[in-house]
């Protein structure tokens, strides 16, 4: 059952008021007036966490997962109502993925080396308090994912959520903090500020007691974080291309592309953003995509959609924020484009320089570009469209040589072969999940070990038993 805007506002305000008035709620005051207060509270909690056994830390993570899963429908609905992005049912899947497939303490491993001179042990240690900036596109899933990873690694975290998603982000933090307290942990391992702003984010990033920053957002905030001189784990922009050659299983490729590009209305940074398809199979691909819920725009309708979903400044196109994460039918209706049925994705046959191809839109509109039947040309155009962000790319092919060539050349953090893009997050694919894909700083798909530093202990002359 959907909650009304008034009901959501009342629930969140009651929660915030009760926590503000009662410091005992969630075991401590994690919802703070300033970044300084939040960092101080998180620092104290992290010091207490370090007195726990690793097994005890694992119990906290288990409690966090359980509480988040029990509330997954609620926080998904809340995120949708507050931001207006995506679809509730897809947010449930995304949040559940973060809950169940974010690695915990099992991700931490020690390395031992023995020889004639004794034993050297290398272990993963926490940084302390991590400053995290989270987005409006995937707010609750990112808070869950980051919190599990960072606390499993032995850290506390202070979040500065996107102001457009502060209610759902704060409510997710409350649920996680209460779970931590219920399992015997400190109540301020996850902290935030009541009114997140650019100023509070800057204060968090520059604070002397925050040695590590985790930034999940656009280029601007990543640029600011990099100027602090601190270690930064940054998830920047992406514009993932899809290559489809003439050996692909076209029916399956069409379904996978529609499924991936329409999932949560394309707000995932790894989602398919443009397609490069061989001439000989292009018509077949687009025909099959229409069978799976895509609407093909053509002629003047393409220009009508362009005028709706983009704004132009100094001759450059940028996505109209009013349509980020919105349904395909809203985009079509507001563009005065007539359609039938209930399409979940808009596709258009365009050239490689069209804004549907060149601009990261974060909405269910996908440019399809016909290319020569040549893998090198396909790769070249895909790299150009991806702007060398090296984030994510997808390919549909049964030619192993083509798949290998593309994977090497595009050099992205995630490369998905013959599946929807979200398989790259472990959804319908193998491996763990992450909502912070740290491409600009090189860490790639992040997990608990990403938020640790290596410490070496050397014991000379002993503990070799061979």
C-alpha positions as CSV (number, residue, x, y, z in Angstrom):
1,X,0.0,0.0,0.0
2,X,1.4,3.4,-1.0
3,X,1.9,6.1,1.7
4,X,0.6,9.6,1.0
5,X,3.0,12.6,1.1
6,X,1.3,13.8,4.3
7,X,1.7,10.4,6.0
8,X,5.3,10.2,5.1
9,X,6.0,13.7,6.3
10,X,4.2,13.0,9.6
11,X,6.1,9.7,10.1
12,X,9.5,11.2,9.4
13,X,8.8,14.4,11.5
14,X,7.7,12.3,14.5
15,X,10.9,10.1,14.2
16,X,13.2,13.1,13.9
17,X,11.5,14.9,16.9
18,X,11.6,11.8,19.1
19,X,15.3,11.3,18.4
20,X,16.2,15.0,18.9
21,X,14.4,15.1,22.2
22,X,15.6,11.8,23.5
23,X,19.3,11.1,23.3
24,X,18.7,7.6,24.4
25,X,16.9,6.8,21.1
26,X,19.1,4.5,19.1
27,X,21.5,4.5,22.0
28,X,22.9,8.0,21.4
29,X,22.6,11.3,19.5
30,X,23.4,10.4,16.0
31,X,21.2,13.1,14.4
32,X,23.2,16.2,15.0
33,X,23.0,19.9,14.5
34,X,26.5,20.3,13.0
35,X,29.1,18.1,11.2
36,X,31.5,18.7,14.2
37,X,29.0,17.2,16.6
38,X,28.3,14.2,14.3
39,X,32.0,13.5,13.9
40,X,32.6,13.7,17.6
41,X,29.8,11.2,18.3
42,X,31.0,8.9,15.6
43,X,34.5,9.0,16.8
44,X,33.5,7.9,20.3
45,X,31.4,5.1,18.9
46,X,34.2,3.8,16.6
47,X,36.6,3.7,19.6
48,X,34.1,1.5,21.4
49,X,33.6,-0.7,18.3
50,X,37.4,-1.4,18.4
51,X,37.0,-3.0,21.8
52,X,34.6,-5.6,20.4
53,X,35.6,-9.0,19.0
54,X,35.3,-9.5,15.3
55,X,32.5,-12.0,16.1
56,X,30.6,-9.3,18.0
57,X,31.1,-6.9,15.0
58,X,29.6,-9.6,12.8
59,X,26.5,-9.7,15.1
60,X,26.0,-6.0,14.6
61,X,26.1,-6.5,10.8
62,X,23.6,-9.3,11.1
63,X,21.2,-7.1,13.1
64,X,21.5,-4.3,10.5
65,X,20.6,-6.7,7.7
66,X,17.6,-8.1,9.5
67,X,16.2,-4.7,10.5
68,X,16.7,-3.3,7.0
69,X,15.0,-6.3,5.4
70,X,12.1,-6.0,7.7
71,X,11.7,-2.3,6.6
72,X,12.6,-2.7,3.0
73,X,9.1,-1.9,1.6
74,X,8.8,1.1,3.9
75,X,12.1,2.7,3.0
76,X,11.7,1.9,-0.7
77,X,8.3,3.6,-0.7
78,X,9.7,6.6,1.2
79,X,12.6,7.0,-1.2
80,X,10.2,7.0,-4.2
81,X,7.8,9.4,-2.6
82,X,10.5,11.9,-1.5
83,X,12.7,11.9,-4.7
84,X,10.1,11.1,-7.3
85,X,12.6,8.8,-9.0
86,X,12.2,5.3,-10.3
87,X,9.7,2.6,-9.2
88,X,8.9,1.3,-5.7
89,X,9.1,-2.4,-6.7
90,X,12.6,-1.8,-8.3
91,X,13.8,0.0,-5.2
92,X,12.7,-2.9,-3.1
93,X,14.8,-5.2,-5.2
94,X,17.8,-2.7,-5.1
95,X,17.6,-2.3,-1.4
96,X,17.3,-6.0,-0.8
97,X,20.3,-6.6,-3.0
98,X,22.3,-4.1,-0.9
99,X,21.1,-5.8,2.3
100,X,21.8,-9.4,1.3
101,X,24.9,-9.1,-1.0
102,X,27.0,-6.4,0.6
103,X,29.9,-8.3,2.1
104,X,30.5,-8.1,5.9
105,X,33.4,-9.2,8.1
106,X,34.0,-12.2,5.8
107,X,35.5,-9.8,3.3
108,X,38.4,-9.0,5.7
109,X,41.4,-11.3,5.3
110,X,44.9,-11.5,6.7
111,X,48.0,-12.5,4.8
112,X,50.9,-14.3,6.4
113,X,54.4,-14.8,4.9
114,X,57.0,-17.1,6.5
115,X,60.6,-17.8,5.6
116,X,64.1,-18.1,7.1
117,X,63.7,-14.8,8.9
118,X,60.4,-15.6,10.7
119,X,56.8,-14.4,10.2
120,X,55.2,-11.3,8.6
121,X,51.5,-10.8,9.2
122,X,49.4,-8.2,7.2
123,X,46.0,-7.3,8.5
124,X,43.2,-4.9,7.5
125,X,42.6,-2.1,9.9
126,X,39.9,0.6,10.0
127,X,40.6,4.3,9.2
128,X,38.3,5.6,12.0
129,X,35.5,8.0,11.0
130,X,34.6,8.0,7.3
131,X,32.9,11.0,5.7
132,X,30.3,9.8,3.2
133,X,28.4,11.9,0.6
134,X,25.4,10.0,-0.8
135,X,23.1,10.7,-3.8
136,X,19.4,11.3,-4.4
137,X,19.3,8.6,-7.1
138,X,20.0,5.6,-4.9
139,X,19.8,7.0,-1.4
140,X,18.6,4.2,0.9
141,X,20.5,1.5,-1.0
142,X,23.7,3.5,-0.8
143,X,23.3,4.2,3.0
144,X,22.7,0.5,3.6
145,X,25.6,-0.6,1.4
146,X,28.1,1.9,2.7
147,X,27.1,1.3,6.4
148,X,27.5,-2.4,6.2
149,X,30.8,-2.2,4.4
150,X,32.3,0.6,6.6
151,X,31.2,-0.8,9.9
152,X,32.2,-4.4,9.0
153,X,35.7,-2.9,8.3
154,X,35.7,-1.4,11.8
155,X,34.8,2.2,11.0
156,X,32.1,4.7,12.0
157,X,30.5,6.8,9.3
158,X,29.1,10.3,9.1
159,X,26.8,10.8,6.2
160,X,25.9,14.0,4.4
161,X,23.0,12.8,2.3
162,X,21.7,14.7,-0.8
163,X,19.2,17.3,0.5
164,X,16.6,16.0,-1.9
165,X,16.7,12.6,-0.2
166,X,17.4,13.5,3.4
167,X,14.2,12.1,4.9
168,X,14.5,8.6,3.4
169,X,18.3,8.6,4.1
170,X,17.8,9.7,7.7
171,X,15.1,7.1,8.3
172,X,17.3,4.4,6.9
173,X,20.1,5.5,9.3
174,X,17.6,5.4,12.2
175,X,16.6,1.8,11.4
176,X,20.2,0.7,11.2
177,X,21.3,2.5,14.3
178,X,18.5,1.0,16.4
179,X,19.5,-2.4,15.1
180,X,23.1,-1.9,16.1
181,X,22.0,-0.9,19.6
182,X,19.7,-3.9,19.9
183,X,22.7,-6.1,19.2
184,X,24.8,-4.4,21.9
185,X,26.6,-1.8,19.9
186,X,27.1,1.9,20.3
187,X,24.3,4.1,19.0
188,X,26.4,6.6,17.0
189,X,28.3,4.4,14.6
190,X,26.2,6.0,11.9
191,X,25.7,9.8,12.2
192,X,24.4,12.6,10.1
193,X,23.2,16.2,10.4
194,X,19.6,17.3,10.6
195,X,19.9,19.7,7.6
196,X,22.5,18.4,5.1
197,X,23.8,21.2,2.9
198,X,26.8,22.0,0.7
199,X,28.3,23.7,3.7
200,X,27.8,20.7,6.1
201,X,29.3,18.5,3.4
202,X,32.3,20.8,3.1
203,X,32.8,20.8,6.8
204,X,32.6,17.0,6.9
205,X,35.2,16.7,4.1
206,X,37.6,19.1,5.7
207,X,37.4,17.9,9.3
208,X,40.7,16.8,10.8
209,X,39.2,13.7,12.4
210,X,37.9,12.4,9.1
211,X,40.8,10.6,7.4
212,X,38.9,9.0,4.6
213,X,36.1,10.3,2.3
214,X,33.6,8.1,0.3
215,X,31.9,10.2,-2.4
216,X,28.9,8.8,-4.4
217,X,27.8,11.6,-6.6
218,X,28.5,13.8,-9.5
219,X,31.7,15.3,-10.9
220,X,31.4,18.6,-8.9
221,X,31.4,17.0,-5.4
222,X,34.1,14.6,-6.4
223,X,36.2,17.5,-7.5
224,X,35.7,19.3,-4.2
225,X,36.6,16.2,-2.2
226,X,39.8,15.6,-4.2
227,X,41.0,19.1,-3.3
228,X,41.0,18.3,0.5
229,X,44.2,16.4,0.1
230,X,42.7,13.4,1.9
231,X,42.3,9.8,0.7
232,X,39.1,9.8,-1.4
233,X,37.1,6.8,-2.7
234,X,35.0,8.4,-5.4
235,X,32.2,7.2,-7.5
236,X,31.9,9.6,-10.4
237,X,29.7,9.8,-13.5
238,X,29.1,7.1,-16.1
239,X,27.5,6.8,-19.5
240,X,27.5,3.1,-20.1
241,X,27.5,2.0,-23.8
242,X,26.1,-1.3,-25.2
243,X,27.6,-3.1,-28.1
244,X,25.6,-5.6,-30.1
245,X,27.3,-7.5,-32.9
246,X,25.9,-9.9,-35.5
247,X,26.6,-13.0,-33.5
248,X,24.4,-11.9,-30.5
249,X,21.2,-13.8,-29.6
250,X,19.1,-10.9,-30.6
251,X,15.8,-11.8,-28.8
252,X,17.7,-12.2,-25.5
253,X,19.8,-9.1,-26.1
254,X,16.7,-7.0,-26.7
255,X,15.1,-8.2,-23.5
256,X,18.2,-7.7,-21.5
257,X,18.8,-4.2,-22.8
258,X,15.2,-3.1,-22.1
259,X,15.2,-4.7,-18.6
260,X,18.5,-3.0,-17.7
261,X,17.8,0.4,-19.2
262,X,14.3,0.6,-17.7
263,X,15.2,-0.7,-14.2
264,X,14.3,2.0,-11.7
265,X,13.8,4.3,-14.7
266,X,17.5,4.2,-15.4
267,X,18.8,6.0,-12.3
268,X,21.5,3.4,-11.7
269,X,24.8,4.7,-12.8
270,X,25.7,1.3,-14.4
271,X,22.5,1.2,-16.5
272,X,22.5,1.0,-20.3
273,X,22.7,4.6,-21.6
274,X,23.2,4.1,-25.4
275,X,23.4,1.2,-27.9
276,X,25.8,0.6,-30.8
277,X,24.5,-2.2,-33.0
278,X,25.7,-3.7,-36.3
279,X,23.7,-2.6,-39.3
280,X,22.7,-6.1,-40.3
281,X,20.9,-6.8,-37.0
282,X,19.8,-3.3,-36.0
283,X,16.2,-3.5,-37.3
284,X,15.8,-7.0,-35.7
285,X,17.1,-5.7,-32.4
286,X,14.7,-2.7,-32.3
287,X,11.8,-4.8,-33.3
288,X,12.5,-7.3,-30.5
289,X,12.9,-4.5,-28.0
290,X,9.5,-3.2,-28.8
291,X,8.1,-6.7,-28.0
292,X,9.6,-6.3,-24.5
293,X,8.2,-2.9,-23.6
294,X,10.1,-0.3,-25.6
295,X,8.4,2.4,-27.6
296,X,10.3,3.5,-30.7
297,X,10.1,7.2,-31.3
298,X,10.7,8.5,-34.8
299,X,10.6,11.6,-37.0
300,X,9.5,14.8,-35.3
301,X,8.6,12.9,-32.1
302,X,12.3,12.5,-31.4
303,X,12.8,16.3,-31.4
304,X,9.8,16.7,-29.2
305,X,11.3,14.4,-26.6
306,X,14.6,16.2,-26.9
307,X,13.0,19.5,-26.1
308,X,11.3,17.9,-23.0
309,X,14.2,15.9,-21.5
310,X,17.0,18.4,-22.1
311,X,17.9,21.9,-21.3
312,X,20.4,23.8,-23.5
313,X,23.0,26.2,-22.2
314,X,25.8,27.7,-24.4
315,X,24.9,25.2,-27.0
316,X,25.4,22.2,-24.7
317,X,22.7,19.7,-23.7
318,X,22.2,18.7,-20.1
319,X,19.5,16.5,-18.7
320,X,16.3,18.2,-17.5
321,X,16.2,17.3,-13.8
322,X,12.4,17.3,-13.8
323,X,12.6,14.1,-15.9
324,X,15.4,12.2,-14.2
325,X,14.1,8.9,-13.0
326,X,10.6,9.5,-14.4
327,X,8.4,6.9,-16.2
328,X,8.7,6.6,-19.9
329,X,4.9,7.3,-20.3
330,X,5.3,10.6,-18.5
331,X,8.1,11.6,-20.8
332,X,6.1,10.6,-23.9
333,X,2.9,12.3,-22.6
334,X,4.7,15.6,-21.7
335,X,6.4,15.5,-25.1
336,X,2.9,15.2,-26.8
337,X,3.9,11.9,-28.3
338,X,1.1,9.5,-29.0
339,X,1.7,5.9,-27.9
340,X,-0.2,2.8,-27.1
341,X,0.2,0.3,-24.2
342,X,2.4,1.0,-21.2
343,X,6.0,1.4,-22.5
344,X,8.7,1.3,-20.0
345,X,11.5,2.5,-22.2
346,X,11.8,5.0,-25.1
347,X,14.2,4.1,-27.9
348,X,15.2,6.1,-31.0
349,X,17.3,5.4,-34.1
350,X,19.8,8.3,-34.0
351,X,23.4,9.1,-34.9
352,X,26.4,8.8,-32.6
353,X,26.4,12.6,-31.9
354,X,22.8,12.8,-30.8
355,X,22.3,14.0,-27.1
356,X,20.4,10.7,-26.4
357,X,23.9,9.1,-26.9
358,X,26.3,11.7,-25.6
359,X,24.6,12.9,-22.4
360,X,24.1,10.8,-19.3
361,X,20.4,11.3,-18.8
362,X,19.4,9.0,-16.0
363,X,16.0,8.4,-17.5
364,X,14.4,5.6,-19.6
365,X,15.3,7.1,-23.0
366,X,17.9,5.2,-25.1
367,X,19.6,6.2,-28.3
368,X,20.3,3.3,-30.8
369,X,23.1,3.9,-33.2
370,X,23.6,1.8,-36.3
371,X,27.3,1.0,-37.0
372,X,29.4,-0.8,-39.6
373,X,29.8,-4.5,-39.1
374,X,33.2,-4.0,-37.6
375,X,34.2,-4.6,-34.0
376,X,37.0,-2.1,-33.9
377,X,34.6,0.6,-35.1
378,X,32.0,-0.4,-32.5
379,X,34.6,-0.3,-29.7
380,X,35.9,3.1,-30.9
381,X,32.4,4.7,-30.9
382,X,31.5,3.1,-27.5
383,X,34.6,4.6,-25.9
384,X,33.8,8.0,-27.3
385,X,30.2,7.9,-26.0
386,X,31.4,6.7,-22.6
387,X,33.7,9.7,-22.4
388,X,36.5,7.5,-21.1
389,X,34.9,7.6,-17.6
390,X,35.8,3.9,-17.5
391,X,32.7,3.1,-15.4
392,X,30.6,0.4,-17.0
393,X,30.1,-1.1,-20.5
394,X,27.9,-3.9,-21.8
395,X,28.2,-6.2,-24.8
396,X,26.0,-8.8,-26.4
397,X,27.9,-11.3,-28.6
398,X,28.7,-15.0,-29.0
399,X,32.2,-14.1,-30.4
400,X,34.7,-14.6,-27.6
401,X,37.4,-12.6,-29.5
402,X,35.0,-9.6,-29.8
403,X,34.0,-9.8,-26.2
404,X,37.7,-9.9,-25.1
405,X,38.7,-7.1,-27.4
406,X,35.9,-4.8,-26.1
407,X,36.6,-5.6,-22.5
408,X,40.3,-4.8,-22.8
409,X,39.7,-1.6,-24.8
410,X,36.9,0.1,-22.9
411,X,38.8,-0.6,-19.6
412,X,35.8,-0.1,-17.4
413,X,35.3,-1.0,-13.7
414,X,32.4,-3.2,-14.7
415,X,32.0,-5.1,-18.0
416,X,28.8,-7.1,-18.5
417,X,28.6,-9.8,-21.2
418,X,25.2,-11.1,-22.4
419,X,23.1,-9.9,-19.5
420,X,21.3,-6.8,-18.3
421,X,23.6,-4.1,-16.8
422,X,22.5,-4.8,-13.2
423,X,24.1,-8.3,-13.4
424,X,27.3,-6.3,-12.9
425,X,26.0,-5.6,-9.3
426,X,25.4,-9.2,-8.6
427,X,21.7,-9.0,-9.4
428,X,21.1,-12.0,-11.6
429,X,24.9,-12.3,-11.8
430,X,27.6,-13.7,-9.6
431,X,29.6,-11.7,-7.1
432,X,28.9,-9.2,-4.3
433,X,27.1,-5.9,-4.7
434,X,28.1,-2.2,-4.3
435,X,26.4,1.1,-4.8
436,X,29.7,3.0,-4.7
437,X,31.6,2.2,-7.9
438,X,34.9,4.0,-7.4
439,X,36.1,4.5,-10.9
440,X,37.8,7.9,-10.7
441,X,40.0,6.9,-7.8
442,X,40.6,3.3,-9.0
443,X,39.1,1.1,-6.3
444,X,36.3,-0.1,-8.6
445,X,33.5,-2.1,-7.0
446,X,33.8,-1.4,-3.3
447,X,33.4,-3.6,-0.2
448,X,34.5,-3.7,3.4
449,X,38.2,-4.3,2.5
450,X,38.1,-1.1,0.4
451,X,37.6,0.9,3.6
452,X,40.6,-0.5,5.4
453,X,44.3,0.2,5.6
454,X,47.0,-2.4,5.6
455,X,49.1,-2.9,8.7
456,X,52.2,-5.1,8.9
457,X,53.6,-7.0,11.9
458,X,57.0,-8.7,11.6
459,X,58.2,-11.4,14.1
460,X,61.8,-12.1,13.5
461,X,63.2,-15.6,13.7
462,X,60.1,-17.5,15.0
463,X,56.8,-19.1,14.1
464,X,58.1,-20.9,11.0
465,X,57.3,-24.6,11.6
466,X,58.6,-26.1,8.4
